[in-house]
Amino acid sequence: MSNIVLAQAAEAATNINPGLAAIGYGLGAIGPGIGVGLIFAAVINGTARQPEAQGKLQSIAFSTFVLTEVLALIGIVIYFLASA
């Protein structure tokens, strides 16, 4: 009995209005956008305080930038899955 209920809930969850999916992706893209801004603001601040650490700060910044952007890419994939 519970399998039927779960199947109905899964079917209802996949029938999302594409407009709602777009709003959801837009809200989901705010987080990575803010994160990227904070990452590079911290790199600029750290480089201004200690210029000899610029290389290490940039390597850390680019790796965290990639991780942050992956969140936005996952969001757009979920958007396309939800609106299909």
C-alpha positions as CSV (number, residue, x, y, z in Angstrom):
1,M,0.0,0.0,0.0
2,S,2.8,2.4,0.9
3,N,4.5,1.7,-2.5
4,I,1.4,3.0,-4.3
5,V,1.4,6.1,-2.2
6,L,5.1,6.7,-2.8
7,A,4.6,6.2,-6.6
8,Q,1.8,8.7,-6.7
9,A,3.8,11.2,-4.7
10,A,6.8,10.8,-7.1
11,E,4.5,11.2,-10.1
12,A,3.0,14.4,-8.6
13,A,6.5,15.8,-7.9
14,T,7.7,15.4,-11.5
15,N,4.7,17.3,-12.9
16,I,6.0,20.8,-12.0
17,N,4.9,23.8,-13.9
18,P,7.9,25.0,-16.0
19,G,7.4,28.5,-14.7
20,L,7.8,27.3,-11.1
21,A,10.9,25.4,-12.1
22,A,12.4,28.6,-13.6
23,I,11.6,30.5,-10.4
24,G,13.2,27.7,-8.3
25,Y,16.3,27.8,-10.4
26,G,16.5,31.6,-10.2
27,L,16.4,31.4,-6.4
28,G,18.9,28.5,-6.4
29,A,21.3,30.5,-8.5
30,I,21.4,33.3,-5.9
31,G,23.5,31.3,-3.5
32,P,26.4,30.4,-5.9
33,G,26.4,34.0,-7.1
34,I,26.8,35.4,-3.6
35,G,29.4,32.7,-2.9
36,V,31.6,33.6,-5.8
37,G,31.5,37.2,-4.8
38,L,32.5,36.4,-1.3
39,I,35.3,34.1,-2.5
40,F,37.0,36.7,-4.7
41,A,36.4,39.5,-2.2
42,A,38.3,37.5,0.4
43,V,41.1,36.9,-2.1
44,I,41.4,40.6,-2.9
45,N,41.4,41.4,0.8
46,G,44.0,38.8,1.6
47,T,46.2,39.9,-1.2
48,A,46.0,43.5,-0.1
49,R,47.0,42.5,3.4
50,Q,49.8,40.0,2.4
51,P,50.9,40.3,-1.2
52,E,53.4,37.4,-1.0
53,A,50.5,35.0,-0.4
54,Q,48.8,35.9,-3.7
55,G,49.6,32.6,-5.5
56,K,48.4,30.4,-2.7
57,L,45.2,32.5,-2.3
58,Q,44.4,32.3,-6.0
59,S,44.8,28.6,-6.2
60,I,42.5,28.1,-3.2
61,A,40.0,30.6,-4.7
62,F,39.8,28.9,-8.1
63,S,39.2,25.5,-6.5
64,T,36.4,26.9,-4.3
65,F,35.1,28.8,-7.3
66,V,34.7,25.5,-9.2
67,L,32.9,23.9,-6.3
68,T,30.5,26.8,-6.0
69,E,29.8,26.8,-9.8
70,V,29.0,23.1,-9.7
71,L,26.1,24.0,-7.4
72,A,24.7,26.3,-10.1
73,L,25.2,23.6,-12.8
74,I,23.4,21.0,-10.7
75,G,20.6,23.6,-10.3
76,I,20.2,24.0,-14.0
77,V,20.2,20.3,-14.6
78,I,17.4,19.9,-12.0
79,Y,15.6,22.7,-13.7
80,F,15.6,20.9,-17.1
81,L,14.6,17.7,-15.4
82,A,11.7,19.4,-13.6
83,S,10.4,21.3,-16.6
84,A,10.5,18.3,-19.0
